[in-house]
Amino acid sequence: MKSGMANCTGGGARWLGGTSPVGSFQLNPFGVYDTAGNVWEWVEDCWHKNYEGAPVDGSAWLEANGGDCGRRVMRGACWSYAPLYLRTSFRLRNKANTRTSILGFRLAQDID
C-alpha cells in the first residue's frame, strides 16, 4: 500500500490511535471517500465460509446456502490494523450484536 492512502497502523496517517475525519483521503474511482481503514464496515451479508453459491448480481448474501446471520461480514479494516487487511476482498466475521470503536457502517444515498 502506498503511504498516506488510508488510516491504518503503519499506513502513514496522522490519526494514530483513532479515526480520521471523513474525506481525509482521495476519492476512489467510484467517487467514494475512505473505503479502507478508519473503521471496519459492517456489510449486509451473513457469514459464509466461502463464496460457493454467492449471488452474482451484487445483492446481499443472507441465509441461502448455509449463511449464519448471527455473524455478519466486516470489510475494509480499521485504524488499528496493518495495511495487509485493507483489501476489499479481505473479510472477517463478528457477532451481529457486537459494539466496538473500530466497527461502523457506511451511509449512502442515491443521487438522481
C-alpha beads as a LAMMPS data file, in Angstrom:
LAMMPS data file: protein, C-alpha beads

112 atoms
111 bonds

1 atom types
1 bond types

-500.0 500.0 xlo xhi
-500.0 500.0 ylo yhi
-500.0 500.0 zlo zhi

Masses

1 110.0

Atoms # bond

1 1 1 0.000 0.000 0.000
2 1 1 1.189 3.488 -0.803
3 1 1 1.731 5.564 2.342
4 1 1 -0.891 8.147 3.268
5 1 1 -3.799 6.481 1.453
6 1 1 -5.764 5.153 4.475
7 1 1 -5.933 5.433 8.254
8 1 1 -4.266 2.226 9.464
9 1 1 -1.295 1.127 11.560
10 1 1 1.861 1.768 9.567
11 1 1 -0.071 3.475 6.760
12 1 1 1.402 6.937 7.243
13 1 1 -1.804 8.532 8.553
14 1 1 -1.580 11.231 11.224
15 1 1 -4.542 9.979 13.297
16 1 1 -2.747 7.264 15.236
17 1 1 -4.966 5.606 17.809
18 1 1 -8.296 6.801 16.430
19 1 1 -10.486 7.631 13.481
20 1 1 -9.847 10.263 10.836
21 1 1 -12.392 12.806 9.556
22 1 1 -14.463 11.825 6.516
23 1 1 -12.790 12.923 3.293
24 1 1 -9.254 12.771 4.692
25 1 1 -8.049 10.662 1.761
26 1 1 -8.512 10.729 -2.007
27 1 1 -11.702 9.610 -3.721
28 1 1 -11.637 6.120 -5.215
29 1 1 -12.514 5.577 -8.917
30 1 1 -16.212 5.363 -7.946
31 1 1 -16.180 8.759 -6.221
32 1 1 -16.340 7.351 -2.678
33 1 1 -14.081 8.524 0.141
34 1 1 -12.314 6.458 2.779
35 1 1 -13.353 2.929 1.766
36 1 1 -10.397 1.323 3.522
37 1 1 -9.052 1.881 7.008
38 1 1 -10.560 4.097 9.700
39 1 1 -13.161 1.567 10.980
40 1 1 -14.233 -1.899 9.868
41 1 1 -17.508 -1.610 7.984
42 1 1 -20.463 -3.898 8.573
43 1 1 -21.987 -5.182 5.356
44 1 1 -25.421 -6.759 4.976
45 1 1 -24.056 -10.216 4.150
46 1 1 -24.416 -13.048 6.632
47 1 1 -21.251 -15.064 7.223
48 1 1 -20.475 -17.918 4.788
49 1 1 -17.269 -19.956 4.988
50 1 1 -16.572 -19.480 1.270
51 1 1 -18.111 -17.966 -1.851
52 1 1 -19.766 -21.118 -3.207
53 1 1 -23.343 -20.202 -4.153
54 1 1 -22.835 -16.462 -3.649
55 1 1 -25.166 -14.085 -5.551
56 1 1 -23.661 -12.799 -8.779
57 1 1 -25.923 -9.725 -9.054
58 1 1 -24.420 -7.685 -6.196
59 1 1 -27.285 -8.408 -3.788
60 1 1 -26.704 -9.222 -0.129
61 1 1 -25.980 -12.858 0.673
62 1 1 -28.247 -13.768 3.555
63 1 1 -29.218 -17.231 4.853
64 1 1 -29.162 -19.042 1.498
65 1 1 -26.586 -21.829 1.212
66 1 1 -25.825 -22.068 4.917
67 1 1 -25.425 -18.414 5.872
68 1 1 -25.008 -17.661 9.572
69 1 1 -26.907 -14.395 10.155
70 1 1 -25.889 -14.430 13.830
71 1 1 -22.488 -13.421 12.455
72 1 1 -22.116 -10.658 9.898
73 1 1 -19.312 -9.775 7.493
74 1 1 -16.943 -6.864 8.140
75 1 1 -14.689 -5.335 5.462
76 1 1 -12.151 -2.551 4.989
77 1 1 -10.036 -2.949 8.150
78 1 1 -9.530 -0.139 10.667
79 1 1 -7.033 2.282 12.138
80 1 1 -5.567 -0.369 14.477
81 1 1 -4.869 -2.974 11.740
82 1 1 -1.936 -3.217 9.322
83 1 1 -2.282 -2.319 5.609
84 1 1 -2.329 -6.047 4.766
85 1 1 -6.010 -6.166 5.810
86 1 1 -7.150 -3.165 3.747
87 1 1 -8.016 -5.193 0.650
88 1 1 -11.751 -5.141 -0.162
89 1 1 -11.572 -8.884 -0.763
90 1 1 -10.472 -9.464 2.854
91 1 1 -13.326 -10.096 5.259
92 1 1 -13.839 -11.017 8.868
93 1 1 -16.924 -12.013 10.802
94 1 1 -18.308 -10.895 14.115
95 1 1 -21.429 -11.474 16.143
96 1 1 -24.261 -9.317 14.836
97 1 1 -24.698 -7.590 18.217
98 1 1 -21.018 -6.571 18.577
99 1 1 -20.316 -2.947 19.504
100 1 1 -16.793 -1.517 19.410
101 1 1 -14.975 1.706 18.452
102 1 1 -13.285 0.026 15.471
103 1 1 -16.524 -1.057 13.766
104 1 1 -19.128 1.014 11.963
105 1 1 -21.194 1.229 8.810
106 1 1 -21.356 3.481 5.784
107 1 1 -24.379 5.594 4.997
108 1 1 -25.050 6.080 1.319
109 1 1 -27.728 7.833 -0.678
110 1 1 -28.566 7.606 -4.361
111 1 1 -28.485 10.997 -6.024
112 1 1 -30.716 11.437 -9.050

Bonds

1 1 1 2
2 1 2 3
3 1 3 4
4 1 4 5
5 1 5 6
6 1 6 7
7 1 7 8
8 1 8 9
9 1 9 10
10 1 10 11
11 1 11 12
12 1 12 13
13 1 13 14
14 1 14 15
15 1 15 16
16 1 16 17
17 1 17 18
18 1 18 19
19 1 19 20
20 1 20 21
21 1 21 22
22 1 22 23
23 1 23 24
24 1 24 25
25 1 25 26
26 1 26 27
27 1 27 28
28 1 28 29
29 1 29 30
30 1 30 31
31 1 31 32
32 1 32 33
33 1 33 34
34 1 34 35
35 1 35 36
36 1 36 37
37 1 37 38
38 1 38 39
39 1 39 40
40 1 40 41
41 1 41 42
42 1 42 43
43 1 43 44
44 1 44 45
45 1 45 46
46 1 46 47
47 1 47 48
48 1 48 49
49 1 49 50
50 1 50 51
51 1 51 52
52 1 52 53
53 1 53 54
54 1 54 55
55 1 55 56
56 1 56 57
57 1 57 58
58 1 58 59
59 1 59 60
60 1 60 61
61 1 61 62
62 1 62 63
63 1 63 64
64 1 64 65
65 1 65 66
66 1 66 67
67 1 67 68
68 1 68 69
69 1 69 70
70 1 70 71
71 1 71 72
72 1 72 73
73 1 73 74
74 1 74 75
75 1 75 76
76 1 76 77
77 1 77 78
78 1 78 79
79 1 79 80
80 1 80 81
81 1 81 82
82 1 82 83
83 1 83 84
84 1 84 85
85 1 85 86
86 1 86 87
87 1 87 88
88 1 88 89
89 1 89 90
90 1 90 91
91 1 91 92
92 1 92 93
93 1 93 94
94 1 94 95
95 1 95 96
96 1 96 97
97 1 97 98
98 1 98 99
99 1 99 100
100 1 100 101
101 1 101 102
102 1 102 103
103 1 103 104
104 1 104 105
105 1 105 106
106 1 106 107
107 1 107 108
108 1 108 109
109 1 109 110
110 1 110 111
111 1 111 112
